[in-house]
Amino acid sequence: MLPISTRTQGYVKKTDCTEVSVFQGGISKKHIWAQLNRLKEIFPDLDEYFLKELKEAFINNGFTDERIEQSVNHVINTCHYKKPYIALFIDFDIRFKVYSFEQFREMIYKNGRTLYGKYSLVKLPNKEKGYYVKNEDIERYGLQLFSDYKDEQRNAKEHQN
């Protein structure tokens, strides 16, 4: 696996929430080159310099293998130009919003208790504490509820003893 950029992979902090990419995982040179070769076949006017820069952009922007493949598919399906440009790939992402306990409490204060049934606490990769996410996003992206995560940890400890 190649090193990912120094920013926290897949997490973009906003003032009222954090946005998390649905694409998590690593990146491999083999997968990058497979996708670049697909692009070369579909857009034969792309030169080696463009492909090299695109490869670097994927790495520097914290892409995963899955996000690279999805961005390439997106550009192939939507590009109206003879040659795509790098921003078309880099701009591609699918994100959902997560809220810390403090942020969620502030939302409840501003919007009322009706939000309680619309959000649940989930476990995010590489994060110790839970975050609140809309229930529809939990279902759409197959996120793990924080209570399920805690149950798994408790069961694992019981089996160790």
C-alpha positions as CSV (number, residue, x, y, z in Angstrom):
1,M,0.0,0.0,0.0
2,L,1.2,3.5,-0.7
3,P,1.2,6.2,2.0
4,I,-1.9,8.3,2.2
5,S,-1.6,12.1,2.4
6,T,-0.9,13.6,5.8
7,R,-4.5,14.8,6.3
8,T,-6.9,12.4,8.0
9,Q,-8.1,10.1,5.3
10,G,-11.7,10.6,4.4
11,Y,-12.6,13.3,7.1
12,V,-13.3,16.9,6.3
13,K,-13.9,19.2,9.2
14,K,-16.6,21.8,8.9
15,T,-17.8,24.4,11.5
16,D,-21.0,22.6,12.3
17,C,-20.1,19.0,11.5
18,T,-17.5,16.7,9.9
19,E,-18.0,15.1,6.5
20,V,-16.8,11.6,6.0
21,S,-16.1,9.9,2.7
22,V,-17.8,6.5,2.2
23,F,-14.5,5.4,0.6
24,Q,-12.3,3.9,3.3
25,G,-9.2,1.7,2.9
26,G,-5.9,1.7,1.1
27,I,-4.5,2.5,-2.3
28,S,-2.3,0.2,-4.4
29,K,0.0,1.0,-7.4
30,K,-1.5,-2.0,-9.2
31,H,-5.0,-0.6,-8.9
32,I,-4.0,2.9,-9.9
33,W,-2.3,1.7,-13.1
34,A,-5.2,-0.5,-14.0
35,Q,-7.5,2.5,-13.8
36,L,-5.1,4.7,-15.7
37,N,-4.8,2.1,-18.5
38,R,-8.6,2.1,-18.7
39,L,-8.6,5.8,-19.2
40,K,-5.9,5.6,-21.8
41,E,-8.0,3.2,-23.8
42,I,-11.1,5.3,-23.6
43,F,-9.4,8.7,-24.0
44,P,-6.5,7.9,-26.4
45,D,-5.4,11.5,-26.5
46,L,-4.3,11.5,-22.9
47,D,-0.5,11.8,-22.7
48,E,1.9,10.2,-20.2
49,Y,2.4,13.5,-18.4
50,F,-1.3,13.8,-17.7
51,L,-1.5,10.2,-16.4
52,K,1.5,10.7,-14.1
53,E,0.0,13.9,-12.7
54,L,-3.4,12.2,-12.2
55,K,-1.7,9.3,-10.4
56,E,0.1,11.8,-8.1
57,A,-3.2,13.7,-7.5
58,F,-4.9,10.5,-6.5
59,I,-2.2,9.8,-3.9
60,N,-1.9,13.3,-2.6
61,N,-5.6,13.7,-2.2
62,G,-6.0,10.5,-0.1
63,F,-7.9,8.4,-2.6
64,T,-8.6,4.8,-1.9
65,D,-8.7,2.0,-4.6
66,E,-12.5,2.1,-4.5
67,R,-12.7,5.9,-4.8
68,I,-10.2,5.9,-7.8
69,E,-12.3,3.3,-9.6
70,Q,-15.6,5.1,-8.9
71,S,-14.1,8.5,-10.0
72,V,-12.8,6.9,-13.2
73,N,-16.2,5.4,-13.9
74,H,-17.9,8.7,-13.2
75,V,-15.6,10.6,-15.6
76,I,-16.0,7.9,-18.3
77,N,-19.8,8.2,-17.9
78,T,-20.1,12.0,-17.7
79,C,-17.2,13.7,-19.5
80,H,-18.3,15.8,-22.4
81,Y,-14.8,16.7,-23.6
82,K,-12.3,14.9,-25.8
83,K,-9.9,14.9,-22.9
84,P,-10.9,15.0,-19.2
85,Y,-9.1,17.2,-16.8
86,I,-7.8,16.2,-13.4
87,A,-10.3,18.2,-11.3
88,L,-13.1,16.0,-12.7
89,F,-11.5,13.0,-10.9
90,I,-10.4,14.8,-7.7
91,D,-13.8,16.4,-7.1
92,F,-15.5,13.0,-7.1
93,D,-16.5,11.8,-3.6
94,I,-19.5,10.6,-1.7
95,R,-19.7,12.0,1.8
96,F,-22.1,11.9,4.7
97,K,-22.2,14.3,7.7
98,V,-21.3,13.2,11.2
99,Y,-21.8,15.2,14.4
100,S,-20.0,15.0,17.7
101,F,-22.0,14.8,20.9
102,E,-21.5,18.5,21.4
103,Q,-22.6,19.4,17.8
104,F,-25.6,17.1,18.1
105,R,-26.6,18.7,21.4
106,E,-26.4,22.1,19.8
107,M,-28.6,20.9,16.9
108,I,-31.2,19.6,19.4
109,Y,-31.1,22.9,21.2
110,K,-31.7,24.8,17.9
111,N,-34.1,22.5,16.2
112,G,-35.9,20.6,19.0
113,R,-36.1,17.1,20.2
114,T,-37.6,15.8,16.9
115,L,-34.1,15.0,15.7
116,Y,-33.6,12.2,18.2
117,G,-35.4,9.6,16.1
118,K,-33.7,10.7,12.9
119,Y,-30.0,10.2,14.1
120,S,-28.2,7.4,15.8
121,L,-24.7,7.0,17.3
122,V,-22.2,5.1,15.0
123,K,-18.7,3.8,15.1
124,L,-16.4,5.4,12.5
125,P,-13.1,3.8,11.4
126,N,-10.1,5.0,13.4
127,K,-12.2,6.9,15.9
128,E,-12.7,5.9,19.5
129,K,-15.9,7.8,20.3
130,G,-19.2,7.6,18.6
131,Y,-20.7,10.2,16.2
132,Y,-24.3,11.0,15.3
133,V,-25.4,10.3,11.7
134,K,-28.7,10.4,10.0
135,N,-30.4,7.0,10.1
136,E,-30.9,7.0,6.3
137,D,-27.1,7.4,5.8
138,I,-26.5,4.6,8.3
139,E,-28.7,2.3,6.3
140,R,-27.5,3.6,2.9
141,Y,-23.8,3.1,3.7
142,G,-24.0,0.1,6.0
143,L,-22.5,2.0,9.0
144,Q,-22.0,0.2,12.3
145,L,-24.1,1.4,15.3
146,F,-21.9,2.3,18.2
147,S,-23.9,0.0,20.5
148,D,-23.2,-3.0,18.2
149,Y,-19.5,-2.1,18.2
150,K,-19.4,-2.0,22.1
151,D,-21.2,-5.3,22.2
152,E,-18.6,-6.9,19.9
153,Q,-15.8,-5.6,22.0
154,R,-17.5,-6.9,25.2
155,N,-18.0,-10.3,23.6
156,A,-14.4,-10.4,22.4
157,K,-13.2,-9.7,26.0
158,E,-15.4,-12.5,27.4
159,H,-14.0,-15.0,24.9
160,Q,-10.4,-14.0,25.8
161,N,-11.1,-14.8,29.5
